[in-house]
Amino acid sequence: MNEPSGQTSILTKSASGALIIDGKAAAAGVLAEVARGAAVLAASGIKPGLAVVLVGENPASQVYVRSKGKAAETCGFHSVQHTLPDTTTQADLIALVQALNADPAIHGILVQLPLPKQIDAQLVLETISPDKDVDGFHPVNAGLLAIGDRKRALVPCTPAGSMILLQAAARELGLSLSGLDAVVVGRSNIVGKPMAQLLLAENATVTIAHSRTRDLAAVVGRADILVAAVGQPEMIPGAWVKPGAIVIDVGINRVAGEGLNAQGQPKTRLVGDVEFAGACARAAAITPVPGGVGPMTIAMLMSNTLTAARRRGA
């Protein structure tokens, strides 16, 4: 997926002078471009099809799935949702995935995580055909990304979206990513490792750090590019951020807020993995939480589905 045009509009200057990277605006640009691509493909007789599978009644998963379905319909896709009870067996779920693999009207398959404890999530994800794996989690896609074959890989959505935001900020600052020191805090297969691969492809010098990294403050402090993806609220103090760095905060953590809501319950708020106020005072550009990386994940899922449909129609 090429970067959407007009990306300078996703950057606004904060009171501290740092550029705030607007993920909502960037995601809207990606979705508009996907909708245009889907219309062109539909004119040739191919309507991109996305199937989302939800097992159980996890409230957060239900919200995510609804958002994905709405985005698919906005893009003009054929959108299908399979909602299964939390008592679903692994065999039944795998049978559904295999049926979707064989369905020519479906180009992308997403099985919403987490899955109930009786199901081996990795086995289910590996059952998805690699060319329909729009989450980019299948070992084949991970391997293609690792060897630098972006033409055949489907790239995980959150790292792909993060790169679009990072590149927009770098262009505005007049920077090339080539040769910059990049630190990715977090080593998950979903975000940390693929993010490092994407940065390497841009010729950045990449360090993957994590909770057991010795002197994490010093490692973070040398980063021209900092990507935080650990899922720990404000684990990285703003004071650690190198002056002039670009900060991509992937974390979305719910913490206690102040006061009570309309229902008389304690309020909560969302924060990232980086302490925003302190980081904003030092960084050249930074993603907010919420409204930064989060919206890009769904947008890139739609982009991957369009890519998968194009490849099947080629």
C-alpha positions, 0 to 999 in steps of 0.5 A: 500500500502506498502512503496516502497523498497529502500526509502533511495534513496529519501533522499539527504543532503542539504548544511545546513545538513537537509535531503531533501525528494524527493517526485518525487523519492518516487512517481516513486517507488510507481508507479513502485510497482503499475505497478507490482501489476497491472500486477499480477492482470491482469494475473488473469483476472482483469485489474484495471480500473480508471474513472476520471470525469472533469467538466468545463475547469479549467486549473489547473484541466485539468493539474491534470486530464492529469497527472492522466490519464498518470499515470494510463496508465503507471501503465497498468490500464484501464483508462477512462476520462469523460469531461463534460461542465461547464453547466452540471447539478447536476442530470446529473453528479450524473447519470454518477457517478451512471453508473460508480458505476455499471460498473464492469470494473471500480474499482476507480472513481475520480471526479475532484474538484472544481466543478461548483457552480451549483453542490453540490460537497459533494453530488456528492462525497457521491454518489460515491460507498465507495469501488470505492472512490479512493480519500478517501473522502466518509464519510464511508472511513473517518469513517473507518480511524477514527476508525483505520480500515485501512484494509477496508478504502481507505485513502486520497491520500495526507496524505497517500503519506505524511506518506510514506515520513515521515516514510522514513525520520524517518527511516534514522534518526533512529527515531520511530514515537511512542511518538513523538509530531506531529503538523498538521497545517490545519484541512481540511477533505482532508488533515489535519484531515486524516493526524492526524488519520494516525499519531495517528495510529503510536502512535504519540501525535497529535495536530491539529492547524489552523489559530485561534490557540492561540500562533501558534508559540509556538505550532509549536515550540514544534513539532518533526513532523510538517505537514503544510497544510493550503494553505497560502504561507510561513505562517510558518516562518522557525524560528518557526521550532523546531531544528531537526524536520521533516517537511512535507510541503503539501502547493503548492502556486503560488506567484510572481517571479522576472522578466518576462517570454518569453511571457513578463508576470511577472514570478511566482514561487511555494512555500509551507506553510513553509518558506523553507530556514529558516526551512531547516537551523533548520529541520532534514528533510524537503520536498521541494516545488515543488517536495515534497508531490505533486508527491505522491498524484497521485502515491497514487491515483494509489495505491488506485485504485490497492487496490480497484481492488484487493478487488473487485477481492477477 
